[in-house]
Amino acid sequence: MLRTRIIPCLLLKGNSLVKTVKFDRFEYIGDPMNTCRIFNELEVDEMAILDIRASKEKKEINFSLLEVLVSECFMPLSYGGGIQDASHAEKLFSMGFEKIILNSILFSKPELIQDISKVYGCQSIIVAIDVRKSFLKGYEVYSHSGTQRQNIPLMEWVKKVESLGAGEILLTSIDREGTWKGFDLDMVKMVSNAVKIPVIAHGGAGCISHIQEVVKEGHASAVGLGSMVVFQNKGMGVLVNFPDKRQLAGL
């Protein structure tokens, strides 16, 4: 059985790394290059970089920074934020990124998944789905860093991106993101059981048991970590770290 992938998800804002809480207030983490070097030393298997303002503020992708990051990192990298067309994907792949992460653009150009997958394969595309839980309407899908609600049911959107050729889904609970309270197990399980592609659970991890729960009870194929890998602990200062692989044994 394949070992569960544990993926640091780093949030880029300008030239700095930050960490948000529920996609809102953020705290400065540090320099992207230094952080990547530390993860190199920690022998992280895979890492995701998400520009949280590129799509929201319609900013150009910071290709110059990303090129330096790729040169510094020894692990496979994925990138999301501001990707508007196949030419952006081509440039990112040529720089050395193994996967791209698509989100906001797909609500106006869902065919972009097909355009890119025809050339680079489905395995190169991760579709990020950001979700809030509404008391009356259930799970609602959001885009543009959680600022725009999309009028499409979660499970309908999940099925659609899978049918278009997504290779993986990065499923984020906005309500849990940065809270250290654990994953939304019901949501992760519902999505994981509905698709045949891997689901990366993201948003809420605060301890090893949360990771174990979302894999065993939520049926997640992989786990994205934010606060756990950039802070010493909840309410404490910045410390780039990664769980001891012995703690993750059996996942």
PEVENWO-V732270 format. One record per run of one state. SS is the DSSP state (helix for helix, strand for strand, loop for the rest). FROM is the first residue (numbers start at 0). LEN is the number of residues. If there is no record, write none. Layout:
[[SS & FROM & LEN] [SS & FROM & LEN]]
This chain:
[[loop & 0 & 4] [strand & 4 & 9] [loop & 13 & 2] [strand & 15 & 5] [loop & 20 & 5] [strand & 25 & 6] [helix & 31 & 10] [loop & 41 & 4] [strand & 45 & 6] [loop & 51 & 11] [helix & 62 & 10] [loop & 72 & 3] [strand & 75 & 5] [loop & 80 & 5] [helix & 85 & 10] [loop & 95 & 3] [strand & 98 & 4] [loop & 102 & 1] [helix & 103 & 4] [loop & 107 & 4] [helix & 111 & 9] [loop & 120 & 1] [helix & 121 & 3] [strand & 124 & 10] [loop & 134 & 3] [strand & 137 & 6] [loop & 143 & 4] [strand & 147 & 6] [helix & 153 & 11] [loop & 164 & 3] [strand & 167 & 6] [loop & 173 & 11] [helix & 184 & 10] [loop & 194 & 3] [strand & 197 & 5] [loop & 202 & 5] [helix & 207 & 9] [loop & 216 & 5] [strand & 221 & 4] [loop & 225 & 1] [helix & 226 & 4] [strand & 230 & 1] [loop & 231 & 6] [strand & 237 & 1] [loop & 238 & 13]]
